[in-house]
Amino acid sequence: MLDVDKDGAITKKDADFCKGQFVDMCPDAERKLQVAHDLDRYWTAMVFLGEPVDWAQVVTMDQFVERFTEAFARDKAGTVARVADGVQHLLVAADIDGSGVFTFQKFFQFHQAFNLAHDIVVRTTFNLIGPDADDTCPLARVQEFYIELFVGENQEKFETLKNAYKAIGMI
């Protein structure tokens, strides 16, 4: 979810595109500012993992995975905390209406901002989170899912999601 333009690298361009997509969905100027702030916190937490922020650098996906793996091995609790903080800011930003609930439509829009809006991927992900009978998911459940996806050990969920991406040719 970080290489938004799918060029193999994570750059300021990816972060700015994503932020622009989210901000455009906001109904008012005050919410736009808060969303931009939350997304800056997300990108900083996820890309730099507690290291100094340097958007002048280009981080390839391989470098990102290597840095993430090293950070996790060095300080598992700290890495989990940074990921949890980043995911929380991301999802607060994605909760455009502030309801604390993700409908499938809102979840789809969230994926659009990351250039990942494909019915198979979004529906598979939403179903893995476990929507309620009314086809909604509370923000806390979505947050738990993404934290588990980034730093957890549930390989079944990861493989299911990876297969959805393969089905549409994204990997």
C-alpha positions, 0 to 999 in steps of 0.5 A: 500500500505504499508504492501507490504508482507501482513503479517499484519505489516509495517516494514523496510522489506516492505520499502526495498522490495518496494525500491528495486523493483523501483530501479531495474526499473531505467535505470541509477545509478543517477536515482536509487539514486533519486528514493531511496531518494524519496521512503525514503521520502515517507515511512517516511512521510506515516509510521511515520506521522511526528513522529521520524523515528524508523524502529526498531519498527513493526507497525501493520496495526491496529496501523497504522490506529489508529495512522493515525486517531489520527494524522488526528484528531489532525492536519488535515491540517498537516496530509494532507500536510504530505500525499501530500508530501509522495504521491508526492515523491512516484509518482516521484519515480514511474515516472521512465522515467520522462515523468510526464505521467502514461501509464497503463503499467507504472501504473501496474509496480508501483503496482508491486513494492507494490506487488499489481499487479493484472489486476482487481485492477490496471485497477479499480484504473486506471479507477477511476483516469480517464485516457485520451482518449489515456489511460494515466493519468498525474502525477498530476491527479494520485497524486490528486487521491491518496491524496483523497484516503488517506485523502479525503471524497469520499467514493464512490471511496474508496468503488469501490477500496475496492470491486476490492480488495475483488474480488481478495481475497486480503481483 
